[in-house]
Amino acid sequence: MSKPIIYCDFDGTITESDNIIAIMKKFNPPGWEQIKDQILAQEIPISEGVGKLFAKLPSAMREEITRFAIENAKIREGFAEFVNYLREEGIPLYIVSGGIDFFVIPILEKYGPFDGLFCNHSDFSGEYIKILWPHECDSLCKNECGCCKPSIIRKVTKGKDSYNIVIGDSVTDLEAAKQADFVLARDFLEAKCAEWGIHHQGFTTFYDCIEAIKNRIEVKK
């Protein structure tokens, strides 16, 4: 039997809402909504758009922005139980996030450690926030993803007989979904999986994810 490996998005998946959007709404830099719309419409690459969004926020606001992001984030119901279930079953869990280290890492700290945590990094040394991209696209991806989820999946699964399960919700999860054997999807990603005929199931809470994974494992035995 192929070994299940879980790749789970963070913003809008582990958390109930997108933390980058929440930050932009709160601090409301001029022109951010147009950039957001361009990203969602896939008119500009994700990395370009996210870089432009944060370049509108002064580095001097680091503590204020970080505190807001951490206090504002609401974890989706059942996530702690989901992490415990995977540990008990020996199923690897990789967090693959288009979010930024200064809020992703502290929000998830009490739930870890994970088999891997991939996200974008931040540089507050200049006048405005600069986003760094330590997990850029490999030679097989030309989408300028920023944190390239399909590239991470290829790297993790190289040489392994694995059954890849992707959990996500948004435009940043589209390319990863194409690499998956099975997708647990909500919102924008669920609609796209249905449109493109990608093998998927919708979810609301992580209790739904636990049941779906149990069923997939039983089917494959």
RODO-333032 format. One record per residue: residue number from 1; residue in one letter; x negated, y, z negated of N, C-alpha, C in turn. Coordinates in nm, 4 decimals. Layout:
! RODO-333032
(NUM,"A",(X,Y,Z),(X,Y,Z),(X,Y,Z)),
...
This chain:
! RODO-333032
(1,"M",(-0.0831,-0.1198,0.0000),(0.0000,0.0000,0.0000),(-0.0869,0.1253,0.0000)),
(2,"S",(-0.0547,0.2236,0.0836),(-0.1261,0.3507,0.0845),(-0.1035,0.4221,-0.0482)),
(3,"K",(-0.2073,0.4873,-0.0978),(-0.1978,0.5542,-0.2272),(-0.1342,0.6925,-0.2122)),
(4,"P",(-0.0294,0.7223,-0.2915),(0.0315,0.8553,-0.2830),(-0.0647,0.9628,-0.3354)),
(5,"I",(-0.0697,1.0746,-0.2671),(-0.1399,1.1933,-0.3145),(-0.0447,1.3108,-0.2988)),
(6,"I",(-0.0329,1.3918,-0.4052),(0.0617,1.5038,-0.4056),(-0.0144,1.6346,-0.3844)),
(7,"Y",(0.0368,1.7168,-0.2921),(-0.0163,1.8518,-0.2699),(0.0981,1.9490,-0.2969)),
(8,"C",(0.0846,2.0275,-0.4032),(0.1958,2.1111,-0.4471),(0.1624,2.2596,-0.4385)),
(9,"D",(0.2491,2.3331,-0.3732),(0.2407,2.4783,-0.3660),(0.2673,2.5390,-0.5055)),
(10,"F",(0.2311,2.6663,-0.5209),(0.2479,2.7345,-0.6496),(0.3606,2.8385,-0.6458)),
(11,"D",(0.3417,2.9447,-0.5667),(0.4379,3.0554,-0.5635),(0.5710,3.0127,-0.5018)),
(12,"G",(0.6785,3.0258,-0.5778),(0.8107,2.9898,-0.5275),(0.8391,2.8409,-0.5344)),
(13,"T",(0.7398,2.7635,-0.5789),(0.7553,2.6184,-0.5926),(0.7386,2.5799,-0.7386)),
(14,"I",(0.6159,2.5914,-0.7905),(0.5958,2.5723,-0.9349),(0.6616,2.6872,-1.0109)),
(15,"T",(0.6421,2.8086,-0.9597),(0.7156,2.9223,-1.0173),(0.8458,2.9397,-0.9397)),
(16,"E",(0.9435,3.0000,-1.0031),(1.0755,3.0121,-0.9403),(1.0795,3.1196,-0.8330)),
(17,"S",(0.9864,3.2142,-0.8402),(0.9814,3.3180,-0.7382),(0.8366,3.3406,-0.6953)),
(18,"D",(0.8191,3.4130,-0.5863),(0.6869,3.4389,-0.5317),(0.6193,3.5502,-0.6111)),
(19,"N",(0.5042,3.5190,-0.6701),(0.4362,3.6149,-0.7575),(0.3767,3.7321,-0.6815)),
(20,"I",(0.3295,3.7093,-0.5596),(0.2748,3.8200,-0.4805),(0.3855,3.9204,-0.4481)),
(21,"I",(0.5015,3.8702,-0.4064),(0.6147,3.9588,-0.3770),(0.6586,4.0326,-0.5033)),
(22,"A",(0.6608,3.9615,-0.6166),(0.6995,4.0254,-0.7431),(0.6037,4.1393,-0.7788)),
(23,"I",(0.4737,4.1169,-0.7579),(0.3738,4.2212,-0.7856),(0.3975,4.3418,-0.6954)),
(24,"M",(0.4214,4.3160,-0.5673),(0.4415,4.4267,-0.4736),(0.5699,4.5043,-0.5054)),
(25,"K",(0.6751,4.4347,-0.5411),(0.7996,4.5027,-0.5773),(0.7804,4.5896,-0.7011)),
(26,"K",(0.7065,4.5374,-0.7983),(0.6850,4.6090,-0.9233),(0.6016,4.7362,-0.9026)),
(27,"F",(0.4910,4.7239,-0.8294),(0.3981,4.8364,-0.8178),(0.4202,4.9175,-0.6896)),
(28,"N",(0.4968,4.8596,-0.5976),(0.5540,4.9304,-0.4824),(0.4562,5.0198,-0.4046)),
(29,"P",(0.3432,4.9630,-0.3567),(0.2537,5.0450,-0.2751),(0.3195,5.0774,-0.1406)),
(30,"P",(0.2945,5.1947,-0.0844),(0.3613,5.2344,0.0403),(0.3290,5.1391,0.1557)),
(31,"G",(0.4338,5.0981,0.2283),(0.4158,5.0160,0.3477),(0.4075,4.8664,0.3243)),
(32,"W",(0.4215,4.8230,0.1979),(0.4035,4.6803,0.1714),(0.5132,4.5948,0.2345)),
(33,"E",(0.6359,4.6461,0.2397),(0.7468,4.5644,0.2909),(0.7306,4.5334,0.4392)),
(34,"Q",(0.6784,4.6278,0.5133),(0.6539,4.6033,0.6558),(0.5521,4.4916,0.6752)),
(35,"I",(0.4462,4.4930,0.5950),(0.3440,4.3872,0.6023),(0.4054,4.2528,0.5652)),
(36,"K",(0.4852,4.2509,0.4599),(0.5525,4.1274,0.4174),(0.6387,4.0709,0.5294)),
(37,"D",(0.7145,4.1569,0.5952),(0.8003,4.1133,0.7051),(0.7187,4.0591,0.8221)),
(38,"Q",(0.6036,4.1190,0.8483),(0.5161,4.0715,0.9566),(0.4610,3.9324,0.9254)),
(39,"I",(0.4277,3.9086,0.7980),(0.3786,3.7764,0.7574),(0.4872,3.6714,0.7774)),
(40,"L",(0.6074,3.7008,0.7263),(0.7177,3.6038,0.7323),(0.7617,3.5756,0.8753)),
(41,"A",(0.7507,3.6762,0.9610),(0.7853,3.6586,1.1020),(0.6716,3.5968,1.1817)),
(42,"Q",(0.5608,3.5684,1.1118),(0.4401,3.5104,1.1722),(0.3838,3.5993,1.2840)),
(43,"E",(0.4001,3.7301,1.2665),(0.3441,3.8276,1.3620),(0.1975,3.8554,1.3333)),
(44,"I",(0.1570,3.8403,1.2072),(0.0161,3.8525,1.1689),(-0.0215,3.7316,1.0846)),
(45,"P",(-0.1495,3.6900,1.0856),(-0.1917,3.5762,1.0042),(-0.1712,3.6032,0.8553)),
(46,"I",(-0.1509,3.4968,0.7804),(-0.1281,3.5085,0.6365),(-0.2451,3.5783,0.5684)),
(47,"S",(-0.3680,3.5389,0.6036),(-0.4842,3.5986,0.5378),(-0.4919,3.7486,0.5636)),
(48,"E",(-0.4647,3.7887,0.6849),(-0.4664,3.9315,0.7175),(-0.3612,4.0066,0.6358)),
(49,"G",(-0.2404,3.9506,0.6314),(-0.1313,4.0166,0.5613),(-0.1546,4.0279,0.4114)),
(50,"V",(-0.1955,3.9173,0.3487),(-0.2189,3.9191,0.2045),(-0.3345,4.0129,0.1707)),
(51,"G",(-0.4378,4.0112,0.2531),(-0.5495,4.1027,0.2334),(-0.5049,4.2479,0.2387)),
(52,"K",(-0.4191,4.2805,0.3351),(-0.3680,4.4175,0.3493),(-0.2804,4.4570,0.2304)),
(53,"L",(-0.1996,4.3634,0.1815),(-0.1128,4.3945,0.0681),(-0.1937,4.4355,-0.0546)),
(54,"F",(-0.2922,4.3532,-0.0892),(-0.3690,4.3821,-0.2109),(-0.4652,4.4991,-0.1934)),
(55,"A",(-0.5040,4.5265,-0.0700),(-0.5904,4.6424,-0.0438),(-0.5180,4.7739,-0.0734)),
(56,"K",(-0.3876,4.7671,-0.0961),(-0.3100,4.8864,-0.1307),(-0.3068,4.9116,-0.2816)),
(57,"L",(-0.3594,4.8169,-0.3614),(-0.3540,4.8295,-0.5065),(-0.4916,4.8617,-0.5640)),
(58,"P",(-0.5037,4.9651,-0.6472),(-0.6331,5.0023,-0.7053),(-0.6859,4.8958,-0.8018)),
(59,"S",(-0.8152,4.8696,-0.7957),(-0.8783,4.7737,-0.8868),(-0.8632,4.8156,-1.0328)),
(60,"A",(-0.8516,4.9460,-1.0575),(-0.8370,4.9965,-1.1943),(-0.7096,4.9451,-1.2613)),
(61,"M",(-0.6152,4.8964,-1.1802),(-0.4890,4.8451,-1.2348),(-0.4951,4.6954,-1.2662)),
(62,"R",(-0.6147,4.6394,-1.2643),(-0.6302,4.4939,-1.2804),(-0.5561,4.4394,-1.4016)),
(63,"E",(-0.5800,4.4951,-1.5197),(-0.5186,4.4418,-1.6414),(-0.3668,4.4529,-1.6368)),
(64,"E",(-0.3161,4.5658,-1.5892),(-0.1726,4.5877,-1.5816),(-0.1064,4.4896,-1.4851)),
(65,"I",(-0.1683,4.4707,-1.3688),(-0.1131,4.3794,-1.2684),(-0.1183,4.2350,-1.3180)),
(66,"T",(-0.2313,4.1974,-1.3779),(-0.2478,4.0606,-1.4286),(-0.1462,4.0305,-1.5377)),
(67,"R",(-0.1315,4.1234,-1.6303),(-0.0374,4.1043,-1.7410),(0.1053,4.0895,-1.6883)),
(68,"F",(0.1421,4.1740,-1.5925),(0.2759,4.1641,-1.5347),(0.2968,4.0287,-1.4684)),
(69,"A",(0.1987,3.9854,-1.3865),(0.2126,3.8591,-1.3127),(0.2313,3.7411,-1.4073)),
(70,"I",(0.1531,3.7376,-1.5146),(0.1594,3.6258,-1.6087),(0.2907,3.6283,-1.6863)),
(71,"E",(0.3315,3.7468,-1.7317),(0.4543,3.7579,-1.8107),(0.5799,3.7383,-1.7255)),
(72,"N",(0.5709,3.7738,-1.5971),(0.6865,3.7661,-1.5081),(0.7119,3.6251,-1.4548)),
(73,"A",(0.6088,3.5436,-1.4484),(0.6202,3.4113,-1.3855),(0.7086,3.3175,-1.4677)),
(74,"K",(0.8061,3.2590,-1.4013),(0.8928,3.1604,-1.4654),(0.8692,3.0247,-1.4005)),
(75,"I",(0.8282,2.9273,-1.4810),(0.7961,2.7940,-1.4297),(0.9247,2.7170,-1.4004)),
(76,"R",(0.9275,2.6530,-1.2846),(1.0468,2.5771,-1.2444),(1.0706,2.4603,-1.3404)),
(77,"E",(1.1966,2.4371,-1.3678),(1.2371,2.3333,-1.4637),(1.1799,2.1965,-1.4256)),
(78,"G",(1.1253,2.1285,-1.5253),(1.0756,1.9925,-1.5059),(0.9302,1.9821,-1.4652)),
(79,"F",(0.8597,2.0960,-1.4515),(0.7219,2.0871,-1.4023),(0.6307,2.0140,-1.4998)),
(80,"A",(0.6408,2.0435,-1.6290),(0.5561,1.9750,-1.7276),(0.5799,1.8238,-1.7238)),
(81,"E",(0.7072,1.7855,-1.7145),(0.7405,1.6424,-1.7073),(0.6890,1.5797,-1.5777)),
(82,"F",(0.6934,1.6563,-1.4697),(0.6422,1.6111,-1.3403),(0.4922,1.5818,-1.3485)),
(83,"V",(0.4165,1.6741,-1.4080),(0.2723,1.6550,-1.4240),(0.2446,1.5311,-1.5094)),
(84,"N",(0.3192,1.5158,-1.6179),(0.2996,1.3993,-1.7062),(0.3327,1.2689,-1.6348)),
(85,"Y",(0.4397,1.2701,-1.5559),(0.4783,1.1499,-1.4804),(0.3666,1.1069,-1.3855)),
(86,"L",(0.3106,1.2028,-1.3122),(0.2038,1.1698,-1.2174),(0.0807,1.1173,-1.2894)),
(87,"R",(0.0492,1.1745,-1.4057),(-0.0656,1.1255,-1.4840),(-0.0431,0.9805,-1.5268)),
(88,"E",(0.0771,0.9531,-1.5751),(0.1094,0.8166,-1.6207),(0.1003,0.7156,-1.5065)),
(89,"E",(0.1390,0.7581,-1.3863),(0.1381,0.6696,-1.2700),(0.0017,0.6671,-1.1998)),
(90,"G",(-0.0901,0.7534,-1.2427),(-0.2216,0.7604,-1.1786),(-0.2160,0.8182,-1.0382)),
(91,"I",(-0.1191,0.9074,-1.0135),(-0.1034,0.9694,-0.8817),(-0.1740,1.1047,-0.8824)),
(92,"P",(-0.2709,1.1259,-0.7942),(-0.3441,1.2528,-0.7927),(-0.2535,1.3705,-0.7577)),
(93,"L",(-0.2752,1.4834,-0.8263),(-0.2002,1.6063,-0.8019),(-0.2977,1.7194,-0.7703)),
(94,"Y",(-0.2837,1.7732,-0.6502),(-0.3634,1.8889,-0.6086),(-0.2716,2.0098,-0.5961)),
(95,"I",(-0.3092,2.1178,-0.6626),(-0.2373,2.2443,-0.6469),(-0.3027,2.3203,-0.5322)),
(96,"V",(-0.2241,2.3522,-0.4300),(-0.2760,2.4254,-0.3130),(-0.1928,2.5520,-0.2985)),
(97,"S",(-0.2556,2.6652,-0.3278),(-0.1792,2.7879,-0.3422),(-0.2337,2.9010,-0.2573)),
(98,"G",(-0.1421,2.9724,-0.1927),(-0.1778,3.0961,-0.1251),(-0.1828,3.2130,-0.2216)),
(99,"G",(-0.1636,3.1852,-0.3505),(-0.1724,3.2867,-0.4546),(-0.3170,3.3203,-0.4880)),
(100,"I",(-0.3337,3.4061,-0.5873),(-0.4653,3.4603,-0.6187),(-0.5094,3.4123,-0.7570)),
(101,"D",(-0.6393,3.3873,-0.7718),(-0.6936,3.3268,-0.8932),(-0.6578,3.4010,-1.0216)),
(102,"F",(-0.6510,3.5349,-1.0175),(-0.6337,3.6098,-1.1424),(-0.4987,3.5855,-1.2089)),
(103,"F",(-0.3996,3.5341,-1.1331),(-0.2746,3.4947,-1.1989),(-0.2465,3.3450,-1.1898)),
(104,"V",(-0.2899,3.2779,-1.0840),(-0.2622,3.1343,-1.0696),(-0.3270,3.0543,-1.1830)),
(105,"I",(-0.4557,3.0798,-1.2074),(-0.5302,3.0001,-1.3058),(-0.4753,3.0169,-1.4475)),
(106,"P",(-0.4540,3.1396,-1.4980),(-0.4010,3.1499,-1.6345),(-0.2584,3.0968,-1.6507)),
(107,"I",(-0.1753,3.1113,-1.5485),(-0.0378,3.0607,-1.5578),(-0.0363,2.9077,-1.5679)),
(108,"L",(-0.1264,2.8420,-1.4950),(-0.1270,2.6954,-1.4904),(-0.2139,2.6301,-1.5977)),
(109,"E",(-0.2893,2.7108,-1.6704),(-0.3911,2.6572,-1.7614),(-0.3387,2.5508,-1.8570)),
(110,"K",(-0.2235,2.5748,-1.9154),(-0.1739,2.4811,-2.0177),(-0.1213,2.3504,-1.9591)),
(111,"Y",(-0.1021,2.3456,-1.8261),(-0.0504,2.2235,-1.7622),(-0.1619,2.1331,-1.7092)),
(112,"G",(-0.2814,2.1861,-1.6943),(-0.3926,2.1121,-1.6362),(-0.4591,2.0200,-1.7367)),
(113,"P",(-0.5729,1.9595,-1.6973),(-0.6371,1.9789,-1.5672),(-0.5682,1.9006,-1.4554)),
(114,"F",(-0.5908,1.9463,-1.3333),(-0.5377,1.8798,-1.2152),(-0.6530,1.8139,-1.1398)),
(115,"D",(-0.6197,1.7315,-1.0411),(-0.7257,1.6700,-0.9603),(-0.7974,1.7742,-0.8749)),
(116,"G",(-0.7289,1.8840,-0.8481),(-0.7902,1.9963,-0.7779),(-0.6964,2.1150,-0.7821)),
(117,"L",(-0.7530,2.2357,-0.7874),(-0.6727,2.3580,-0.7834),(-0.7378,2.4508,-0.6814)),
(118,"F",(-0.6689,2.4714,-0.5709),(-0.7209,2.5542,-0.4617),(-0.6356,2.6804,-0.4504)),
(119,"C",(-0.6997,2.7965,-0.4563),(-0.6280,2.9222,-0.4358),(-0.7263,3.0272,-0.3846)),
(120,"N",(-0.6748,3.1424,-0.3497),(-0.7602,3.2521,-0.3057),(-0.8222,3.3218,-0.4259)),
(121,"H",(-0.9350,3.3888,-0.4031),(-1.0046,3.4570,-0.5109),(-0.9913,3.6081,-0.4948)),
(122,"S",(-1.0302,3.6815,-0.5983),(-1.0143,3.8267,-0.5983),(-1.1432,3.8965,-0.6391)),
(123,"D",(-1.1630,4.0158,-0.5850),(-1.2800,4.0984,-0.6151),(-1.2291,4.2370,-0.6547)),
(124,"F",(-1.2554,4.2743,-0.7799),(-1.2088,4.4025,-0.8329),(-1.3239,4.5043,-0.8429)),
(125,"S",(-1.4351,4.4769,-0.7750),(-1.5532,4.5630,-0.7904),(-1.5426,4.6939,-0.7116)),
(126,"G",(-1.4579,4.6961,-0.6088),(-1.4410,4.8176,-0.5291),(-1.3255,4.9025,-0.5797)),
(127,"E",(-1.2927,5.0062,-0.5061),(-1.1839,5.0950,-0.5473),(-1.0490,5.0246,-0.5399)),
(128,"Y",(-1.0339,4.9396,-0.4392),(-0.9086,4.8648,-0.4219),(-0.9369,4.7151,-0.4279)),
(129,"I",(-0.8328,4.6373,-0.4579),(-0.8484,4.4924,-0.4738),(-0.8820,4.4290,-0.3393)),
(130,"K",(-0.9820,4.3450,-0.3394),(-1.0210,4.2714,-0.2192),(-0.9962,4.1223,-0.2429)),
(131,"I",(-0.9329,4.0571,-0.1471),(-0.9053,3.9139,-0.1573),(-1.0129,3.8358,-0.0837)),
(132,"L",(-1.0627,3.7313,-0.1486),(-1.1676,3.6449,-0.0927),(-1.1060,3.5103,-0.0563)),
(133,"W",(-1.1663,3.4452,0.0445),(-1.1061,3.3247,0.1019),(-1.2029,3.2061,0.0959)),
(134,"P",(-1.2152,3.1398,-0.0200),(-1.3088,3.0275,-0.0307),(-1.2606,2.8991,0.0360)),
(135,"H",(-1.1337,2.8943,0.0786),(-1.0784,2.7713,0.1382),(-1.0204,2.8023,0.2757)),
(136,"E",(-1.1049,2.8530,0.3631),(-1.0612,2.8944,0.4962),(-1.0364,2.7743,0.5868)),
(137,"C",(-0.9799,2.8024,0.7041),(-0.9441,2.6982,0.8002),(-1.0673,2.6230,0.8495)),
(138,"D",(-1.0520,2.4913,0.8684),(-1.1572,2.4124,0.9315),(-1.1451,2.4260,1.0836)),
(139,"S",(-1.2251,2.3497,1.1546),(-1.2305,2.3635,1.3007),(-1.1014,2.3200,1.3696)),
(140,"L",(-1.0140,2.2485,1.2975),(-0.8894,2.1996,1.3567),(-0.7722,2.2956,1.3370)),
(141,"C",(-0.7948,2.4046,1.2631),(-0.6878,2.5009,1.2374),(-0.7308,2.6404,1.2795)),
(142,"K",(-0.6484,2.7048,1.3572),(-0.6790,2.8392,1.4094),(-0.5784,2.9426,1.3603)),
(143,"N",(-0.5102,2.9152,1.2503),(-0.4002,3.0011,1.2067),(-0.4396,3.1098,1.1074)),
(144,"E",(-0.5677,3.1127,1.0688),(-0.6136,3.2127,0.9707),(-0.5247,3.2111,0.8470)),
(145,"C",(-0.5146,3.0931,0.7868),(-0.4223,3.0704,0.6758),(-0.4624,3.1437,0.5478)),
(146,"G",(-0.5911,3.1691,0.5305),(-0.6400,3.2176,0.4014),(-0.6814,3.0977,0.3198)),
(147,"C",(-0.5914,3.0491,0.2338),(-0.6102,2.9194,0.1693),(-0.5451,2.8174,0.2616)),
(148,"C",(-0.6277,2.7456,0.3387),(-0.5748,2.6600,0.4458),(-0.5358,2.5233,0.3913)),
(149,"K",(-0.4080,2.5032,0.3744),(-0.3592,2.3800,0.3134),(-0.3840,2.2558,0.3995)),
(150,"P",(-0.3613,2.2595,0.5323),(-0.3927,2.1395,0.6111),(-0.5414,2.1051,0.6092)),
(151,"S",(-0.6285,2.2063,0.6056),(-0.7725,2.1800,0.5978),(-0.8079,2.1119,0.4667)),
(152,"I",(-0.7447,2.1560,0.3576),(-0.7673,2.0941,0.2263),(-0.7194,1.9492,0.2278)),
(153,"I",(-0.6028,1.9250,0.2854),(-0.5500,1.7883,0.2934),(-0.6468,1.6992,0.3706)),
(154,"R",(-0.6974,1.7485,0.4836),(-0.7921,1.6683,0.5628),(-0.9192,1.6385,0.4832)),
(155,"K",(-0.9659,1.7361,0.4094),(-1.0884,1.7194,0.3305),(-1.0682,1.6173,0.2184)),
(156,"V",(-0.9552,1.6279,0.1474),(-0.9287,1.5382,0.0340),(-0.9054,1.3950,0.0808)),
(157,"T",(-0.8346,1.3788,0.1927),(-0.7933,1.2450,0.2357),(-0.8936,1.1766,0.3290)),
(158,"K",(-0.9996,1.2455,0.3642),(-1.0966,1.1896,0.4593),(-1.1455,1.0522,0.4122)),
(159,"G",(-1.1271,0.9530,0.4967),(-1.1733,0.8181,0.4657),(-1.0840,0.7415,0.3706)),
(160,"K",(-0.9694,0.8003,0.3328),(-0.8789,0.7337,0.2383),(-0.7525,0.6868,0.3095)),
(161,"D",(-0.6991,0.5768,0.2607),(-0.5685,0.5306,0.3082),(-0.4643,0.5902,0.2142)),
(162,"S",(-0.4136,0.7074,0.2492),(-0.3271,0.7797,0.1567),(-0.1901,0.8067,0.2170)),
(163,"Y",(-0.0933,0.8255,0.1282),(0.0430,0.8637,0.1656),(0.0614,1.0059,0.1127)),
(164,"N",(0.0536,1.1022,0.2020),(0.0472,1.2424,0.1609),(0.1866,1.3030,0.1441)),
(165,"I",(0.2121,1.3538,0.0235),(0.3388,1.4190,-0.0076),(0.3120,1.5669,-0.0339)),
(166,"V",(0.3746,1.6526,0.0441),(0.3608,1.7971,0.0275),(0.4876,1.8525,-0.0372)),
(167,"I",(0.4690,1.9403,-0.1358),(0.5813,2.0061,-0.2023),(0.5656,2.1566,-0.1819)),
(168,"G",(0.6674,2.2209,-0.1237),(0.6534,2.3637,-0.0975),(0.7839,2.4300,-0.0613)),
(169,"D",(0.7719,2.5600,-0.0280),(0.8935,2.6372,-0.0035),(0.8838,2.7394,0.1090)),
(170,"S",(0.7626,2.7752,0.1538),(0.7560,2.8963,0.2366),(0.6690,2.8816,0.3606)),
(171,"V",(0.6463,2.9952,0.4260),(0.5672,3.0001,0.5497),(0.4256,2.9474,0.5281)),
(172,"T",(0.3718,2.9632,0.4071),(0.2354,2.9159,0.3803),(0.2266,2.7634,0.3753)),
(173,"D",(0.3416,2.6954,0.3702),(0.3436,2.5487,0.3611),(0.3755,2.4803,0.4940)),
(174,"L",(0.4000,2.5584,0.5974),(0.4446,2.5004,0.7245),(0.3416,2.4051,0.7847)),
(175,"E",(0.2167,2.4494,0.7927),(0.1144,2.3666,0.8561),(0.0834,2.2433,0.7715)),
(176,"A",(0.0884,2.2585,0.6391),(0.0681,2.1430,0.5508),(0.1780,2.0394,0.5712)),
(177,"A",(0.3004,2.0866,0.5888),(0.4128,1.9946,0.6091),(0.3925,1.9074,0.7324)),
(178,"K",(0.3298,1.9642,0.8351),(0.3033,1.8876,0.9575),(0.2028,1.7754,0.9338)),
(179,"Q",(0.1187,1.7887,0.8289),(0.0173,1.6878,0.7968),(0.0712,1.5793,0.7043)),
(180,"A",(0.1912,1.6019,0.6502),(0.2422,1.5153,0.5436),(0.3144,1.3929,0.5978)),
(181,"D",(0.3150,1.2880,0.5165),(0.3991,1.1714,0.5440),(0.5412,1.1962,0.4946)),
(182,"F",(0.5535,1.2814,0.3938),(0.6833,1.3126,0.3350),(0.6739,1.4500,0.2701)),
(183,"V",(0.7802,1.5299,0.2845),(0.7803,1.6658,0.2310),(0.8979,1.6841,0.1355)),
(184,"L",(0.8691,1.7408,0.0197),(0.9731,1.7879,-0.0708),(0.9810,1.9381,-0.0524)),
(185,"A",(1.0946,1.9852,-0.0028),(1.1015,2.1238,0.0451),(1.2221,2.1970,-0.0105)),
(186,"R",(1.2063,2.3279,-0.0175),(1.3187,2.4141,-0.0524),(1.3087,2.5414,0.0307)),
(187,"D",(1.4192,2.6145,0.0358),(1.4236,2.7469,0.0961),(1.3768,2.7439,0.2427)),
(188,"F",(1.2886,2.8349,0.2806),(1.2413,2.8512,0.4182),(1.1811,2.7213,0.4733)),
(189,"L",(1.1006,2.6532,0.3912),(1.0347,2.5303,0.4380),(1.1368,2.4201,0.4652)),
(190,"E",(1.2387,2.4095,0.3825),(1.3415,2.3071,0.4034),(1.4124,2.3290,0.5373)),
(191,"A",(1.4439,2.4544,0.5675),(1.5095,2.4863,0.6942),(1.4206,2.4516,0.8133)),
(192,"K",(1.2921,2.4814,0.8016),(1.1982,2.4532,0.9108),(1.1760,2.3033,0.9291)),
(193,"C",(1.1691,2.2295,0.8189),(1.1534,2.0839,0.8296),(1.2725,2.0215,0.9015)),
(194,"A",(1.3922,2.0704,0.8698),(1.5130,2.0221,0.9367),(1.5087,2.0573,1.0850)),
(195,"E",(1.4658,2.1793,1.1153),(1.4595,2.2261,1.2543),(1.3588,2.1459,1.3360)),
(196,"W",(1.2458,2.1143,1.2744),(1.1361,2.0474,1.3466),(1.1384,1.8954,1.3338)),
(197,"G",(1.2345,1.8424,1.2598),(1.2438,1.6974,1.2455),(1.1346,1.6374,1.1590)),
(198,"I",(1.0844,1.7131,1.0625),(0.9817,1.6632,0.9694),(1.0511,1.5862,0.8576)),
(199,"H",(0.9980,1.4688,0.8255),(1.0554,1.3817,0.7233),(1.0511,1.4519,0.5878)),
(200,"H",(1.1678,1.4860,0.5330),(1.1695,1.5665,0.4119),(1.2943,1.5390,0.3281)),
(201,"Q",(1.2911,1.5964,0.2080),(1.4064,1.5946,0.1191),(1.4066,1.7269,0.0429)),
(202,"G",(1.5240,1.7845,0.0223),(1.5327,1.9082,-0.0542),(1.5196,1.8827,-0.2032)),
(203,"F",(1.4850,1.9881,-0.2781),(1.4802,1.9767,-0.4241),(1.5150,2.1110,-0.4870)),
(204,"T",(1.5596,2.1041,-0.6119),(1.5881,2.2250,-0.6899),(1.4959,2.2348,-0.8100)),
(205,"T",(1.4803,2.1224,-0.8815),(1.3905,2.1180,-0.9974),(1.2848,2.0099,-0.9762)),
(206,"F",(1.1866,2.0071,-1.0641),(1.0843,1.9028,-1.0546),(1.1355,1.7671,-1.1031)),
(207,"Y",(1.2485,1.7652,-1.1700),(1.3120,1.6357,-1.1994),(1.3555,1.5698,-1.0678)),
(208,"D",(1.4028,1.6508,-0.9736),(1.4362,1.5990,-0.8401),(1.3125,1.5399,-0.7734)),
(209,"C",(1.1992,1.6069,-0.7902),(1.0743,1.5602,-0.7288),(1.0302,1.4271,-0.7882)),
(210,"I",(1.0449,1.4142,-0.9205),(1.0095,1.2877,-0.9867),(1.0905,1.1728,-0.9275)),
(211,"E",(1.2218,1.1926,-0.9161),(1.3081,1.0874,-0.8631),(1.2753,1.0545,-0.7177)),
(212,"A",(1.2501,1.1578,-0.6398),(1.2179,1.1352,-0.4982),(1.0883,1.0572,-0.4826)),
(213,"I",(0.9880,1.0897,-0.5639),(0.8589,1.0200,-0.5549),(0.8736,0.8764,-0.6036)),
(214,"K",(0.9486,0.8567,-0.7102),(0.9759,0.7196,-0.7571),(1.0369,0.6368,-0.6445)),
(215,"N",(1.1340,0.6945,-0.5750),(1.2014,0.6232,-0.4673),(1.1066,0.5944,-0.3518)),
(216,"R",(1.0208,0.6900,-0.3178),(0.9256,0.6685,-0.2063),(0.8290,0.5560,-0.2412)),
(217,"I",(0.7805,0.5556,-0.3659),(0.6856,0.4524,-0.4081),(0.7518,0.3148,-0.4061)),
(218,"E",(0.8762,0.3066,-0.4525),(0.9482,0.1787,-0.4542),(0.9728,0.1285,-0.3115)),
(219,"V",(1.0050,0.2185,-0.2213),(1.0282,0.1801,-0.0821),(0.9015,0.1237,-0.0196)),
(220,"K",(0.7854,0.1809,-0.0577),(0.6593,0.1409,0.0050),(0.6010,0.0150,-0.0562)),
(221,"K",(0.6528,-0.0275,-0.1735),(0.5977,-0.1485,-0.2358),(0.6385,-0.2729,-0.1592)),
